[in-house]
Each structure stands twice: as structure tokens, then as C-alpha cells.
Amino acid sequence: MTVPDWAQDAIFYQIFPDRFCNGNPANDPFNVQPWGRPPQLRGFQGGDLEGVIQKLDYLHDLGVTAIYFNPIFRAASNHRYDTHDYYEIDPKVGDLADFKRLITQAHGRGLRLILDGVFNHCGRGFFAFADLIENEADSPYRNWFHVKGFPLHAHDSDPPNYACWWDIKSLPKFNTANPQVRRYLLDVARYWIEQGADGWRLDVPSEIDDDFWAEFRAV
């Protein structure tokens, strides 16, 4: 993987999916807030991929040539940096069919799409961490994370006894030195490129081993 020529002088537009445009109210969460309400930490306002599709002409007219999305995969929060499933578009923003339609229509206007690669940490609902909470030392995913003891203090008021980003319990840190973890994350990166994404923005890359990124570039 190398930096493509188009990226050298691209004009990027960053989109926080939940707050950009609500194009399909049918996929809104039950507790959706009125559009334009002052933002709340845990509130959703219903922005989705359909809303982005509806605004592609507007973005093109602005002179935008590439869209960088904050995370769009299934997660608990509105920011979605606490990924639960790296292979599923969060239903609150759409589905794979919506994503592919967005890719097709964006590419038809000369727009590239960049996804947010959150590979340093995941959410507590990620399958491997959920298994670790349930099965503790017997979990086959024990070495996917940096665990200091059991039971995990994932949901109580005690300090975390596992590594997490900035000590935020909802963001357990991957053990990217584990070959199984690397294989999983690199497969994720490859999968979304194969689905039509044009590249990745990499979250907190300085907190992941350099040799991981060397392998990432080779995907």
C-alpha cells in the first residue's frame, strides 16, 4: 500500500456521520434527538450515509475531492471510536448496500472516500473483549488485550485493570503484537478496500508498534 497520486493535492472534507445530515429517519435510534439540538455527550441526531449521498452534489460544488469519515462501524457511542464490529456498518447510519451506493455515487462525481481506522483499541462490545469479560482467564482471546488481573473492572467504579486508551474503560487497547490480532485487523483493512473505500485515516498511529504499520502498508 502506497500513498496514491490523487491524495497529494486532494481537498478533504471531514464528516462526523451522526451530525452531518439525516437522510433516512427510518434508521434513527429510538432516542434520537431533534436535529440541530445542542449536542450531548451520549445523544444521537440521526445522521447517516443516505444523508451524505443527498449532499454529494453540494460537496462537489464546494470543490471537495475526498471525504474523510469518522468511524461508521457498529458501536455504542455517537462518535463510534468504541467499535463493536469492524465488519458491519452501524445500522444507525445504514448498511453495506448504502455504503456501496455511496461509493458508486461519490466516485461518479470524482470524490474519494477515506475510512477511519481505529486499530489501537475497540469497544467493550467487541466480540473478543466481551468473551474475555465472560470467561476471564479461560477466554481464547485473553492475549488479544493487555490484562492485569481478573475479574475485569470493565463496568464497575474500580480503576481499569486492563490497558485502555487514556484509561477510558470503554476503549480497551488491542495487543497488536499478537499475530492473531494483527491478522484480524489487517483483514479488516483489506476487506473495506475491497468494498470500494479509497484509503484509511489511521487513529493514534503513534500508539501502535511501527512494525504493525509496516505490515499494514503491505496489505
C-alpha positions as CSV (number, residue, x, y, z in Angstrom):
1,M,0.0,0.0,0.0
2,T,1.5,3.3,-1.1
3,V,0.2,6.9,-1.0
4,P,-1.7,7.4,-4.3
5,D,-1.0,10.4,-6.5
6,W,-4.6,11.7,-6.1
7,A,-4.0,12.2,-2.4
8,Q,-1.1,14.6,-2.8
9,D,-3.4,17.6,-3.6
10,A,-6.8,16.3,-2.6
11,I,-9.2,18.7,-0.8
12,F,-10.6,16.7,2.1
13,Y,-13.9,17.2,3.9
14,Q,-14.4,15.6,7.2
15,I,-17.8,14.1,8.1
16,F,-18.9,13.2,11.6
17,P,-21.7,10.9,10.4
18,D,-24.3,11.4,13.2
19,R,-24.3,15.2,12.8
20,F,-23.9,15.7,9.1
21,C,-27.3,15.0,7.5
22,N,-30.3,12.8,8.4
23,G,-31.3,11.4,5.1
24,N,-33.2,8.4,6.3
25,P,-35.3,8.8,9.5
26,A,-36.2,5.1,9.3
27,N,-32.9,4.1,10.7
28,D,-32.9,6.6,13.6
29,P,-32.4,5.2,17.1
30,F,-35.5,5.2,19.4
31,N,-34.0,8.1,21.4
32,V,-33.0,10.3,18.5
33,Q,-32.8,14.0,19.4
34,P,-34.3,16.8,17.3
35,W,-32.0,17.8,14.5
36,G,-29.9,20.8,15.5
37,R,-30.3,20.5,19.2
38,P,-27.2,21.4,21.2
39,P,-25.0,18.3,21.2
40,Q,-24.9,16.0,24.2
41,L,-22.2,13.5,25.0
42,R,-24.4,10.4,24.5
43,G,-27.0,11.8,22.2
44,F,-27.8,10.8,18.6
45,Q,-29.3,13.1,16.0
46,G,-29.7,10.6,13.2
47,G,-27.1,11.5,10.6
48,D,-26.5,8.6,8.1
49,L,-25.0,7.5,4.8
50,E,-28.1,8.4,2.9
51,G,-27.7,12.0,4.2
52,V,-24.2,12.1,2.7
53,I,-25.5,10.7,-0.6
54,Q,-28.0,13.5,-0.7
55,K,-25.3,16.1,-0.2
56,L,-22.7,14.8,-2.7
57,D,-23.6,17.5,-5.2
58,Y,-23.2,20.1,-2.6
59,L,-19.8,18.7,-1.6
60,H,-18.7,18.5,-5.2
61,D,-19.7,22.1,-5.8
62,L,-17.6,23.2,-2.8
63,G,-14.5,21.8,-4.6
64,V,-14.2,18.8,-2.3
65,T,-12.3,15.9,-3.9
66,A,-12.2,13.4,-0.9
67,I,-14.4,12.7,2.1
68,Y,-12.9,11.5,5.3
69,F,-15.4,9.8,7.6
70,N,-15.2,9.5,11.3
71,P,-16.0,5.9,12.2
72,I,-19.0,4.3,10.6
73,F,-18.9,0.8,12.1
74,R,-21.2,-0.7,14.7
75,A,-20.5,0.9,18.1
76,A,-22.2,2.1,21.3
77,S,-21.5,5.8,21.1
78,N,-22.2,8.6,18.6
79,H,-18.5,9.0,17.8
80,R,-18.1,5.2,17.2
81,Y,-14.4,5.0,18.2
82,D,-15.6,2.2,20.5
83,T,-16.0,-0.3,17.7
84,H,-18.2,-3.4,18.4
85,D,-18.0,-4.9,14.9
86,Y,-15.4,-3.9,12.3
87,Y,-17.3,-5.7,9.5
88,E,-20.7,-4.1,9.9
89,I,-21.8,-0.6,9.1
90,D,-23.6,0.7,12.2
91,P,-27.4,0.2,11.5
92,K,-28.0,3.8,12.7
93,V,-26.1,5.1,9.7
94,G,-27.0,2.5,7.1
95,D,-25.8,-0.8,5.8
96,L,-23.4,-2.3,3.3
97,A,-25.8,-1.6,0.4
98,D,-25.9,2.1,1.4
99,F,-22.1,2.1,1.6
100,K,-21.7,0.7,-1.9
101,R,-24.3,3.1,-3.3
102,L,-22.4,5.9,-1.6
103,I,-19.1,4.7,-3.1
104,T,-20.6,4.4,-6.6
105,Q,-22.2,7.9,-6.5
106,A,-19.2,9.5,-4.9
107,H,-16.8,8.0,-7.5
108,G,-19.1,9.1,-10.2
109,R,-18.5,12.7,-9.1
110,G,-14.8,12.2,-8.8
111,L,-14.9,12.0,-5.0
112,R,-12.8,9.6,-3.0
113,L,-13.8,8.1,0.4
114,I,-11.5,7.6,3.3
115,L,-12.4,5.5,6.4
116,D,-11.3,5.9,10.0
117,G,-9.1,3.0,11.0
118,V,-9.4,2.6,14.8
119,F,-6.9,-0.2,15.3
120,N,-5.4,0.7,18.6
121,H,-8.5,0.0,20.6
122,C,-12.1,-1.3,20.3
123,G,-15.3,-1.1,22.4
124,R,-16.4,-3.3,25.3
125,G,-18.9,-4.9,23.0
126,F,-16.3,-6.2,20.6
127,F,-16.7,-9.9,20.4
128,A,-13.2,-10.8,21.8
129,F,-13.4,-8.4,24.7
130,A,-17.0,-9.5,25.5
131,D,-15.7,-13.1,25.6
132,L,-12.9,-12.0,27.9
133,I,-15.3,-10.4,30.3
134,E,-17.4,-13.5,30.4
135,N,-14.8,-16.2,30.5
136,E,-11.9,-14.4,32.1
137,A,-8.6,-16.4,32.2
138,D,-10.3,-19.2,30.1
139,S,-11.1,-16.9,27.2
140,P,-9.2,-17.8,24.0
141,Y,-8.9,-14.0,23.5
142,R,-7.0,-13.3,26.7
143,N,-3.9,-12.3,24.8
144,W,-5.7,-10.1,22.5
145,F,-5.6,-7.4,25.2
146,H,-3.3,-6.2,27.9
147,V,-4.9,-7.8,31.0
148,K,-3.5,-7.1,34.5
149,G,-6.0,-9.3,36.5
150,F,-9.4,-10.8,36.8
151,P,-12.3,-10.2,37.1
152,L,-12.1,-7.3,34.7
153,H,-13.3,-4.0,36.0
154,A,-15.0,-3.1,32.8
155,H,-18.3,-1.8,34.1
156,D,-17.8,-1.0,37.8
157,S,-16.3,2.0,39.5
158,D,-12.9,0.5,40.2
159,P,-9.9,1.6,38.1
160,P,-9.4,-0.4,34.9
161,N,-7.2,-3.5,35.3
162,Y,-6.5,-3.7,31.6
163,A,-4.9,-1.3,29.2
164,C,-7.2,1.1,27.6
165,W,-6.9,4.3,25.6
166,W,-6.3,7.2,28.0
167,D,-7.6,5.0,30.8
168,I,-11.1,5.1,29.4
169,K,-12.7,1.8,30.2
170,S,-14.9,1.7,27.2
171,L,-11.8,1.7,24.9
172,P,-9.8,-1.5,25.7
173,K,-6.4,-1.4,23.9
174,F,-5.5,-4.2,21.5
175,N,-2.3,-6.2,21.9
176,T,-1.1,-5.6,18.4
177,A,2.0,-7.7,19.0
178,N,-0.3,-10.8,19.0
179,P,-0.2,-12.3,15.5
180,Q,-3.9,-13.2,15.7
181,V,-4.9,-9.6,16.4
182,R,-2.7,-8.4,13.6
183,R,-4.2,-10.8,11.2
184,Y,-7.7,-9.8,12.2
185,L,-7.1,-6.0,11.9
186,L,-5.2,-6.4,8.6
187,D,-8.0,-8.5,7.2
188,V,-10.4,-5.7,8.2
189,A,-8.3,-3.1,6.4
190,R,-8.2,-5.3,3.3
191,Y,-11.9,-6.0,3.3
192,W,-13.1,-2.4,3.2
193,I,-10.7,-1.5,0.4
194,E,-12.1,-4.4,-1.5
195,Q,-15.6,-3.0,-0.8
196,G,-14.6,0.2,-2.6
197,A,-13.1,2.5,0.0
198,D,-10.1,4.5,-1.3
199,G,-8.0,4.5,1.8
200,W,-7.7,4.8,5.6
201,R,-7.1,7.5,8.1
202,L,-5.2,5.9,11.0
203,D,-6.3,6.7,14.5
204,V,-3.5,7.3,17.1
205,P,-0.9,5.5,15.0
206,S,2.0,6.5,17.3
207,E,0.4,4.3,20.0
208,I,0.8,1.2,17.8
209,D,4.1,-0.6,17.1
210,D,5.8,0.6,14.0
211,D,6.2,-2.9,12.6
212,F,2.4,-3.2,12.6
213,W,2.2,-0.3,10.2
214,A,4.9,-1.8,8.0
215,E,2.7,-4.9,7.7
216,F,-0.4,-2.6,7.1
217,R,1.3,-0.9,4.2
218,A,1.9,-4.3,2.6
219,V,-1.8,-5.3,2.7
